[in-house]
Amino acid sequence: MAKDNYNEKDWLALEIEETLEEMFETEFSEPMLSPELREALRTRNANHLDNQTYYRNLLRLQSEMIKLQDWVVANNAKILIICEGRDSAGKGGVIKRITQRMDPRVARVVALPKPSERELSQWYFQRYVPHLPAGGEIVLFDRSWYNRAGVERVMGFASDEQVEQFFQDVTEFERMLIRSGVIVLKYWFSITDEEQQLRFQMRIEDPMKQWKLSPIDLEARIRWEQYTTAKEEMFERTSFPEAPWYIVEGNDKKRERLNCMEHILSKINYHEIPHEKVTLPKRVFKPNYERRVLPDDLYVPKVY
């Protein structure tokens, strides 16, 4: 395509074509689901955001995320985005769309495994500290220290005394981060009881998604009301003016992703950073250079 004809419309068309793979993936996985579940999905999806609106806004917001990334680097800013919510609430999908087109050296995701024996003996926040953003970084926590107020509390992994100590410490810990220049945003991704039931059933029936369903997830399903009570107290005791909680409704994944991205961008006073125009340099040719023939066994077999 000639440079003169390569306008914004052409770019958008190419980007939409690339991004449509997610929709195709959903269609391909559908035959693995039971007829009852397929019908439930069709009924549910009738009220969801249409694909054209979703993809156009997704690409627009991802373009803005690149501008935010450039601003973070240019200003040596530090952004911490905490993502919490019930199992299958869509945290991972939101995080993926936020970071999808960003530089992984600037925007990185932290999803820590369960603590080791050594970490269990440390100050509770200690294992999270090394992953906090330095200047010029955006860090997204896919679950965070709020595990103590949620899963650890409900499942009995933390004592009442440990939970209470967490509540006494966490707001001051976050205030320390804010005083050091970290922008802290905290999001809770919310879904209904019925929607979680549907998504769990999809994971059970789809062999490509069964890995997402753990014994803890199944136990948490039983304790839905206990999680609700824990969540409500967490909001009450850990939301404060400098770092409030924001709830993102997640029954419609497309709206959930767009709404969260719009909100992040609205909470940070960034601006576009001008860049010098890049000119591709001419390649240097050496007249006496001869390219060596490499042995066939170095190449990946051409299966396709």
Disulfide bonds with the S-S distance in Angstrom:
none
